Amino acid sequence: MNVQFKKGVLELCVLVLLDKQDRYGYELVQKISDRIEISEGSVYPLLRRLTKEEYFTTYLKESTEGPSRKYYTLTEKGRLYLHKLIKEWQEFSNGVNQLIEEGVSND
Amino acid sequence: MTKERFLKELEASLKRLTAAEREDILRDYKEHFAFGLEEGKTEEEIASGLGSPQHIAKELLAEYHLEKLEATATTGNIMRAVWAVIGLSFFNLIIVLGPFIGFAGVVIAGWAVGVSFILSPLLVLIDLAITPSAFNLFNLFSSILLCGLGIFILVGMLHATKYIAKGFIRYLKYNASLVKGGLKRD
């Protein structure tokens, strides 16, 4: 799939995953790469950018085993942005799906 | 690629960032390696999943340069941001560099015309020094007229340069967000 297109979708995926609970970076990367093929390294720059734009806040949590984890929390601003993205995504994917259906049934 | 090599290359590509910021970024990737190793993956597997450190650095640097541009727009700043945004994709080489050269050309030409108009009375003086007999008033008056025009042009260029720089920064940012992901629109 087109790289640029994927990057836009990646933003939506990260925001969606943080909607219900806080997660740490590695967890986010795994959750996404389980479902879609991504270049894992580009998730971290994305997380930094969205944090700078105040869609997330972060905190460190020590764990008894392994390294300390950097958790991301969705802010109110981030949540509004997420809802906007979801709406755009649904309109977009509905449109594409309809085109596909029409295209396939015409064959 | 081993963990150490990946982190070294990333660190080297991020020289321009402040030490604190670089540390913070490296921390994220160290954490990533630590969790991957815990899950039983090898360093090679984790590094290849992450992709090339240079590519990651490019994304981070473009972001960084655009941010700095918002704080203060100087010529050096704009140049660095232009290169950083071009680095995001080959496609950008054309759609960023083209307009940049165009605008820079207009600005440089405008300044050159203004400055040379202002300096034109000097030519009359030089002419006078070389061939005193050939002096004519028409040359003197027209050069004074050009000098006045030149001052107007420079004042105009001062404003024009500011607006062109501002407009171009907006274009760069729009372009960077376009390349990073088409979903974002604001």
Boltz contact constraints between the chains, C-beta under 6 A:
constraints:
  - contact:
      token1: [A, 7]
      token2: [B, 180]
      max_distance: 6.0
  - contact:
      token1: [A, 7]
      token2: [B, 181]
      max_distance: 6.0
  - contact:
      token1: [A, 8]
      token2: [B, 181]
      max_distance: 6.0
  - contact:
      token1: [A, 8]
      token2: [B, 182]
      max_distance: 6.0
  - contact:
      token1: [A, 8]
      token2: [B, 183]
      max_distance: 6.0
  - contact:
      token1: [A, 11]
      token2: [B, 181]
      max_distance: 6.0
  - contact:
      token1: [A, 25]
      token2: [B, 28]
      max_distance: 6.0
  - contact:
      token1: [A, 26]
      token2: [B, 32]
      max_distance: 6.0
  - contact:
      token1: [A, 26]
      token2: [B, 35]
      max_distance: 6.0
  - contact:
      token1: [A, 39]
      token2: [B, 51]
      max_distance: 6.0
  - contact:
      token1: [A, 40]
      token2: [B, 49]
      max_distance: 6.0
  - contact:
      token1: [A, 40]
      token2: [B, 50]
      max_distance: 6.0
  - contact:
      token1: [A, 41]
      token2: [B, 50]
      max_distance: 6.0
  - contact:
      token1: [A, 41]
      token2: [B, 51]
      max_distance: 6.0
  - contact:
      token1: [A, 41]
      token2: [B, 56]
      max_distance: 6.0
  - contact:
      token1: [A, 44]
      token2: [B, 28]
      max_distance: 6.0
  - contact:
      token1: [A, 45]
      token2: [B, 59]
      max_distance: 6.0
  - contact:
      token1: [A, 45]
      token2: [B, 60]
      max_distance: 6.0
  - contact:
      token1: [A, 49]
      token2: [B, 63]
      max_distance: 6.0
  - contact:
      token1: [A, 66]
      token2: [B, 38]
      max_distance: 6.0
  - contact:
      token1: [A, 67]
      token2: [B, 31]
      max_distance: 6.0
  - contact:
      token1: [A, 67]
      token2: [B, 34]
      max_distance: 6.0
  - contact:
      token1: [A, 85]
      token2: [B, 183]
      max_distance: 6.0
